[in-house]
Amino acid sequence: MLSPVQYSPISPLSRPRDLRCGEAHSSFSELRVPPRPKVFQGTFQLTKGPIVSAAPSAAKLVKATFPNSFAGHVLQFEPNRSAVTMGRRMSVGVVFAGGPIPGLEYLLIGLYAYLHDWNSKSELYAFQNGLPGLVAGKYVLVTETSLVQMQSRVGPTVVGAGPGRIGPEDFEKIQASCVELGLDGLIVVGNPSHCTHAARLAEHFIVNKVKTAVVVVAKRYEGVRSRGVEMSFGFDSLCKHFSVLVGNVAVDAASTKGTWHFIRLVVDDAALLEVALQTHANVCVLCQEASERHWSFLGDIVSQVCDAICRRAAE
């Protein structure tokens, strides 16, 4: 059985409004709704693109693992000039697998706003604490009030995200949750290993004729690009988040005019370089650069930093 969690806001906020189709920007006055792609600002239609498959070296193995979902068409979104202004009521579930990253709250806000703009009676369920909550059937019904509070705290605090994995032994429990909630779609936000789990779950749903469509949103700190995913979710938000923090330190350094700050960011070179470009850092040391220049010990990097400090002091 599912176990809905009762949500009680800490501070009294406005009551949920009547969110009707076509009023997304006016209805969500307290929410910072992220901008939508142009194709999703009106009605659209799906057209089948080319068939995509695995690399030839792995095609046999992938086809044996996913016989019902192997080699599918790419779905392309195209604007539709239809006069339809409201779609059918939909129920969608979302689960955040793995650790939290900046920007997850805007995924929930954007999804909630679009669903209610499409049909005001649509429902969005968020499973709590990652994949374990999905297996246990613990969820919250996302409301505008909970999103406003979550937005003020900067992060999916109402929902939570956590580590975990799912296997074939969990598929029946997840299926029962999706059927009981009548979910049209289940969105799994996670890293590549979670994408594999979601693909196996989708195969299970196809075999058992479950209507719930499984959608995967790639979540990685690195700016990974591929043929199917132009940019993984999290890279842009991560860079903006760290740029704000580094920029605040830079303002403090400019005001004191006697202190140098050294900041180490636990990110890949692409994100580090992007943060350095946005904040105009005086020195930026990349792992790839250190490797190419054969800086074999800490003294080489310290010498480069000291030279930069001396040059700035002499100006």
C-alpha positions in Angstrom: 0.0 0.0 0.0 1.1 3.5 -0.6 1.8 5.8 2.3 1.1 9.4 1.5 3.0 11.9 3.6 1.0 14.8 5.1 2.8 18.0 4.4 2.4 21.0 6.8 4.0 24.3 5.8 6.0 26.0 8.5 4.7 29.4 7.8 1.3 30.3 6.5 1.4 31.0 2.8 -1.3 31.8 0.3 -3.8 29.0 -0.4 -3.4 27.0 -3.6 -4.9 29.0 -6.5 -7.1 27.8 -9.3 -4.4 27.2 -11.9 -6.2 27.1 -15.2 -4.7 26.5 -18.7 -3.0 29.5 -20.3 -2.4 31.3 -17.0 1.0 29.8 -16.2 2.9 33.1 -15.7 0.1 34.9 -14.0 -1.0 32.1 -11.7 2.5 31.3 -10.4 3.2 34.8 -9.1 5.2 33.5 -6.1 7.2 31.0 -8.1 10.2 31.7 -10.2 9.1 29.5 -13.1 12.0 28.7 -15.5 11.4 29.8 -19.1 10.1 27.1 -21.4 11.5 26.1 -24.8 9.5 27.8 -27.6 7.9 24.5 -28.7 6.4 24.0 -25.3 4.9 27.5 -25.1 1.9 26.3 -27.2 0.5 23.0 -28.5 2.9 20.6 -30.2 2.9 17.3 -31.9 5.3 14.4 -31.9 6.9 13.0 -35.1 9.1 10.0 -35.4 12.7 10.7 -36.4 15.4 8.2 -37.4 15.8 4.9 -35.5 18.7 4.9 -33.0 20.5 1.8 -31.9 23.5 0.8 -29.8 27.1 0.7 -31.1 27.6 -2.4 -33.3 30.0 -3.9 -30.8 27.3 -3.8 -28.1 24.1 -4.1 -30.1 23.7 -7.9 -29.6 24.1 -7.6 -25.8 21.8 -4.6 -25.5 19.1 -6.2 -27.7 19.2 -9.3 -25.5 18.8 -7.2 -22.3 16.1 -4.9 -23.7 14.3 -6.9 -26.4 11.1 -4.7 -26.3 12.6 -1.3 -26.2 15.7 -1.8 -28.4 16.3 0.4 -31.5 13.5 2.9 -31.1 12.6 6.1 -33.1 13.8 9.5 -32.0 10.7 11.5 -31.1 10.8 15.1 -32.3 8.7 17.9 -30.9 7.1 20.2 -33.5 4.8 23.2 -33.0 1.2 22.5 -33.7 -1.2 25.3 -34.7 -4.2 23.4 -33.3 -6.9 25.4 -31.5 -6.8 22.9 -28.6 -6.1 24.9 -25.4 -6.4 22.2 -22.8 -5.2 18.6 -22.8 -6.4 15.6 -20.8 -5.7 15.3 -17.1 -2.4 13.7 -16.4 -0.7 12.2 -13.3 3.1 12.2 -13.3 5.6 10.9 -10.7 9.2 12.1 -10.2 12.0 10.7 -8.2 15.5 12.2 -7.6 18.0 9.3 -7.5 21.5 10.0 -6.1 22.7 13.1 -4.3 21.1 16.6 -4.7 22.6 19.1 -7.1 21.7 22.8 -7.6 18.7 23.4 -9.7 16.6 20.3 -8.9 13.9 22.5 -7.4 13.4 24.3 -10.7 12.8 21.0 -12.5 9.9 20.4 -10.1 8.6 23.9 -10.5 8.8 23.8 -14.3 7.1 20.4 -14.5 4.4 21.4 -12.1 3.7 24.7 -13.9 3.5 23.0 -17.3 1.2 20.2 -16.1 -1.2 22.6 -14.6 -1.0 24.9 -17.6 -1.9 22.0 -19.8 -4.8 20.9 -17.5 -5.5 22.4 -14.1 -6.6 19.0 -12.7 -3.3 17.3 -13.4 -1.3 16.0 -10.5 2.4 15.7 -9.8 3.7 13.2 -7.2 7.2 13.3 -5.8 8.6 10.1 -4.3 10.6 10.9 -1.1 14.3 10.2 -0.5 15.2 8.8 -3.8 14.8 5.3 -5.1 14.1 3.7 -1.6 11.1 6.0 -1.4 9.9 4.9 -4.8 10.1 1.2 -3.8 8.4 1.8 -0.5 5.7 3.9 -2.1 6.3 7.1 0.0 5.3 10.2 -1.9 4.0 13.7 -1.5 1.5 15.5 -3.7 3.3 18.5 -5.0 1.4 21.8 -4.4 2.2 25.4 -5.2 2.5 26.1 -1.4 5.2 23.4 -1.0 7.1 24.6 -4.1 7.2 28.2 -2.7 8.6 26.9 0.5 11.1 24.7 -1.3 12.2 27.5 -3.5 12.9 29.7 -0.5 15.2 27.0 0.9 17.1 26.5 -2.4 16.7 22.7 -2.9 14.2 19.9 -3.0 13.9 19.8 0.8 10.2 18.7 0.7 11.1 15.7 -1.5 14.6 14.8 -0.7 17.1 12.9 -2.8 19.3 10.0 -1.7 21.5 7.1 -2.9 20.1 3.7 -3.7 19.4 1.3 -6.5 16.5 -0.8 -7.8 16.6 -4.3 -9.1 14.1 -6.9 -10.6 13.0 -7.7 -7.1 11.7 -4.2 -6.7 9.8 -3.8 -10.0 6.6 -5.3 -8.8 6.4 -2.9 -5.8 7.1 0.1 -8.1 4.5 -1.2 -10.6 1.9 -1.4 -7.8 2.6 2.2 -6.8 2.4 3.5 -10.3 -0.9 1.6 -11.0 -2.5 2.7 -7.7 -1.6 6.4 -8.4 -2.6 6.0 -12.1 0.7 7.5 -13.3 0.9 8.4 -16.9 4.7 8.9 -16.6 7.5 8.3 -14.1 10.5 10.7 -14.4 13.8 9.4 -13.0 16.5 12.0 -12.4 19.8 10.3 -11.9 23.3 9.5 -13.1 24.2 6.8 -15.8 23.8 3.9 -13.4 20.3 5.1 -12.4 19.5 5.4 -16.2 20.2 1.7 -16.6 17.9 0.8 -13.7 15.2 3.0 -15.2 15.6 1.3 -18.6 15.2 -2.1 -17.0 12.1 -0.8 -15.2 10.7 0.4 -18.5 11.2 -3.0 -20.1 9.3 -4.5 -17.2 6.4 -2.1 -17.7 6.2 -3.0 -21.4 6.1 -6.7 -20.7 3.4 -6.3 -18.1 1.4 -3.7 -20.1 1.7 -0.9 -17.6 0.7 2.4 -19.1 3.3 4.4 -17.1 6.0 5.7 -19.4 9.5 5.9 -17.8 11.4 9.0 -18.7 15.1 9.6 -17.7 16.7 13.0 -17.1 20.5 12.7 -17.1 22.0 14.3 -14.0 25.7 14.9 -13.8 28.0 17.6 -12.7 30.1 17.3 -15.9 29.0 18.9 -19.1 28.5 15.5 -20.8 27.3 15.7 -24.4 26.1 12.8 -26.5 24.0 12.1 -29.5 20.8 11.8 -27.4 21.5 14.2 -24.6 22.8 17.7 -25.6 23.6 18.7 -22.0 23.1 16.8 -18.8 20.9 18.4 -16.2 23.0 20.1 -13.5 26.0 21.6 -15.3 24.6 25.1 -15.9 22.9 25.2 -12.5 26.1 24.0 -10.8 28.3 26.7 -12.6 25.9 29.5 -11.7 25.7 28.3 -8.0 29.4 28.2 -7.6 29.9 31.5 -9.5 27.6 33.2 -7.0 29.7 31.9 -4.1 33.0 32.7 -5.7 31.7 36.1 -6.7 30.8 36.9 -3.1 34.3 36.1 -2.0 35.7 38.3 -4.8 33.6 41.2 -3.6 35.0 40.7 -0.1 38.6 40.6 -1.4 38.1 43.8 -3.4 36.8 45.6 -0.4 39.6 44.5 2.0 42.4 45.0 -0.7 44.9 43.0 1.4 43.7 39.4 1.3 44.1 36.7 -1.3 41.5 33.9 -1.3 42.3 30.5 -2.6 39.2 28.4 -3.5 39.2 24.8 -4.4 36.1 23.5 -6.3 35.4 19.8 -6.4 34.2 19.8 -10.0 35.6 18.8 -13.4 37.7 21.1 -15.5 34.8 22.2 -17.7 32.8 23.5 -14.8 35.9 25.0 -13.1 36.8 26.9 -16.3 33.2 28.2 -16.7 33.2 29.5 -13.1 36.5 31.2 -13.6 35.3 32.9 -16.8 32.1 34.1 -15.1 33.9 35.5 -12.0 37.1 36.7 -13.7 39.5 34.8 -11.5 43.1 36.0 -11.4 44.4 32.4 -11.5 42.7 29.2 -12.5 44.6 25.9 -12.3 43.1 23.0 -14.3 44.0 19.4 -13.8 44.4 18.9 -17.6 46.7 22.0 -17.7 48.8 20.7 -14.8 49.2 17.3 -16.6 50.1 18.8 -20.0 52.7 21.1 -18.4 54.1 18.3 -16.3 53.6 20.0 -13.0 54.5 17.0 -11.0 54.3 18.3 -7.4 52.6 21.1 -5.4 55.6 23.4 -5.6 55.1 23.9 -9.3 51.5 25.2 -8.8 52.6 27.3 -5.8 55.2 29.0 -7.9 52.7 29.8 -10.6 50.3 31.4 -8.0 53.1 33.3 -6.3 54.3 34.7 -9.6 50.7 36.0 -10.3 50.5 37.6 -6.8 53.9 39.3 -7.3 52.9 40.7 -10.7 49.6 42.0 -9.3 51.4 43.7 -6.4 53.8 45.4 -8.7 51.0 47.0 -10.7 
